[in-house]
Amino acid sequence: MSAPVSHFAPLARLLHWLMALMIVSMLFIGAGMAASVSERHVWLLNLHKPLGIAILLLVVVRLFVRFSTRQPPLPADLPAVQVLAAKMSHVLLYALMFTLPLVGWAMISAAGDPVMLSQSLQLPALLPANAKTFAFLRTAHTYLAYLLFFTVLLHVAAALFHAWVRRDGVLNSMLRGKD
């Protein structure tokens, strides 16, 4: 059996940080869309849709990378409740990264609007147009986005806890390769 790895694979780190940037951008774009009734709303929406589909595609790639590469183990002295919290929060993050774009796509479909990624690329509708379904999915998309926001905040807080309090190398394993 080979020795445990101390750092995430380079592709895993690249996808992590690229998606972190995309997700934080999406959260701010979504908040901007919700707060705007100006022509800026359309501009933000035209950013939001393709970025959401890109996140959906990248999370599939990221899951493949995660299951095909080895991850560094959590520190052996980490309390069991924190190990469980780490594992469950990662499951929740992946579920939200996958679900939110699908709910958004379904929501736009239920609104009867085309899901345009560019002027010439239109995705098929996931659902038929239906006002009640649209209203439900819009509410679900909003609440899931809030859940993602709070989960990301907890993820960042945990990473900083590992870096500044425990000083156990957990954050370092995602920041850079082998020292």
KELUMTOR-709964 format. One line per field, with one value per residue (C-alpha): x, y, z. Coordinates in Angstrom, 2 decimals, always signed. Layout:
REM residues N
u <- X:...;
v <- Y:...;
w <- Z:...;
//
This chain:
REM residues 179
u <- +0.00:+1.34:+1.97:-0.82:-0.67:-0.11:-1.58:-4.47:-3.72:-2.91:-6.11:-8.18:-6.62:-7.16:-10.81:-11.32:-10.02:-11.59:-14.98:-14.55:-14.08:-17.03:-19.34:-18.51:-19.07:-22.40:-23.55:-22.80:-24.30:-27.45:-27.73:-27.25:-29.98:-32.39:-31.70:-31.86:-34.79:-32.66:-31.24:-28.30:-30.60:-30.56:-26.78:-26.36:-28.81:-26.82:-23.71:-25.53:-26.92:-23.73:-21.72:-24.25:-24.00:-20.19:-20.34:-22.63:-20.19:-17.15:-18.70:-19.11:-15.42:-14.53:-16.40:-14.59:-11.24:-12.16:-13.03:-10.05:-7.34:-6.31:-6.98:-4.82:-6.28:-7.66:-5.39:-5.47:-6.15:-9.19:-12.24:-14.80:-17.50:-15.24:-14.41:-18.13:-18.78:-16.02:-17.35:-20.98:-20.15:-18.27:-21.23:-23.50:-21.19:-21.05:-24.82:-25.45:-22.92:-24.78:-28.36:-28.41:-27.60:-30.14:-32.84:-31.96:-32.16:-35.49:-36.76:-35.98:-37.60:-40.73:-40.84:-41.11:-37.88:-35.14:-31.98:-29.47:-25.76:-24.86:-26.67:-26.53:-26.47:-29.77:-30.18:-33.31:-36.00:-35.96:-39.64:-42.68:-43.73:-45.79:-46.21:-46.66:-43.62:-41.63:-42.65:-41.73:-38.36:-37.56:-38.12:-36.12:-33.27:-33.18:-33.12:-30.55:-28.37:-28.58:-27.68:-24.71:-23.61:-23.68:-22.01:-19.21:-18.78:-18.49:-16.03:-13.85:-14.11:-13.06:-10.12:-8.98:-9.43:-7.14:-4.62:-4.57:-5.66:-4.76:-1.91:-2.25:-1.59:-5.17:-5.44:-1.89:-2.84:-5.24:-3.13:-0.01:+1.72:+4.35:+6.81;
v <- +0.00:+3.46:+6.22:+8.75:+11.94:+15.25:+17.55:+17.50:+16.73:+19.80:+19.43:+19.12:+22.32:+24.16:+23.11:+24.00:+27.55:+28.16:+27.02:+28.99:+32.14:+31.24:+30.45:+33.61:+35.56:+33.79:+34.64:+38.33:+38.30:+36.62:+39.16:+41.94:+40.50:+40.24:+43.84:+45.38:+46.31:+48.35:+47.25:+45.95:+43.04:+41.67:+42.03:+40.18:+37.48:+36.97:+36.41:+34.22:+31.61:+30.51:+30.73:+28.44:+25.90:+26.12:+25.36:+22.41:+21.00:+21.65:+19.98:+16.82:+17.04:+17.81:+14.77:+12.60:+14.04:+13.61:+9.93:+9.19:+10.81:+10.38:+13.12:+13.87:+12.47:+14.74:+15.10:+11.97:+14.02:+15.79:+15.15:+12.76:+15.45:+17.69:+14.82:+14.20:+17.93:+18.12:+15.14:+16.27:+19.84:+18.59:+16.40:+19.42:+21.66:+19.17:+18.62:+22.37:+22.94:+20.30:+21.09:+24.90:+25.14:+22.41:+24.18:+27.45:+25.82:+24.18:+27.49:+29.33:+26.51:+26.70:+30.44:+29.64:+31.47:+30.03:+29.00:+30.89:+30.42:+32.74:+34.38:+31.13:+28.40:+27.49:+24.63:+22.49:+23.19:+20.84:+21.45:+22.79:+26.36:+26.51:+29.55:+27.56:+25.42:+28.55:+30.20:+27.10:+26.72:+30.41:+30.18:+26.93:+28.49:+31.46:+29.33:+26.95:+29.94:+31.20:+27.72:+27.66:+31.10:+30.01:+26.69:+28.51:+30.83:+27.82:+26.19:+29.31:+29.58:+25.94:+26.45:+29.50:+27.57:+24.86:+27.44:+29.86:+27.87:+24.21:+24.94:+21.39:+21.81:+21.19:+24.54:+24.19:+20.89:+22.82:+25.95:+24.47:+21.30:+19.36:+21.54;
w <- +0.00:-0.84:+1.68:+2.29:+0.24:+2.00:-0.65:-3.08:-6.73:-8.86:-10.93:-7.75:-6.39:-9.68:-9.82:-6.15:-6.51:-9.93:-8.66:-5.42:-7.51:-9.74:-6.82:-4.90:-8.13:-8.65:-5.14:-5.69:-9.19:-7.83:-5.02:-7.57:-9.78:-6.86:-5.86:-9.33:-11.54:-13.92:-17.26:-15.22:-14.24:-17.80:-17.99:-14.68:-15.78:-18.98:-16.80:-14.29:-16.69:-18.49:-15.27:-13.60:-16.42:-16.27:-12.53:-13.25:-15.80:-13.60:-10.57:-12.64:-13.61:-10.01:-8.72:-11.25:-10.12:-6.46:-6.89:-9.15:-7.01:-3.41:-0.86:+2.14:+5.36:+8.03:+11.07:+13.25:+16.39:+14.94:+17.16:+15.65:+15.58:+13.48:+11.12:+10.68:+10.18:+7.56:+5.63:+5.80:+4.82:+1.75:+0.78:+1.21:-0.84:-3.71:-3.57:-3.70:-6.50:-8.51:-7.50:-7.66:-11.39:-12.18:-10.14:-11.89:-15.31:-14.41:-13.03:-16.26:-18.22:-16.05:-16.70:-20.40:-21.16:-23.32:-21.50:-23.60:-22.98:-25.83:-28.72:-30.68:-28.00:-26.38:-23.91:-24.02:-21.47:-18.49:-17.70:-19.51:-18.77:-15.58:-13.34:-10.10:-10.79:-11.62:-8.33:-6.33:-8.08:-7.71:-3.96:-3.80:-5.81:-3.42:-0.27:-1.72:-2.63:+0.97:+2.19:-0.19:+1.04:+4.69:+3.89:+2.04:+5.04:+7.36:+4.95:+4.94:+8.73:+9.12:+6.75:+8.74:+12.01:+10.66:+9.46:+12.39:+15.44:+14.83:+12.39:+11.14:+7.40:+6.25:+4.46:+3.13:+1.49:-0.78:-1.21:-2.75:-3.76:-1.90:-0.01;
//
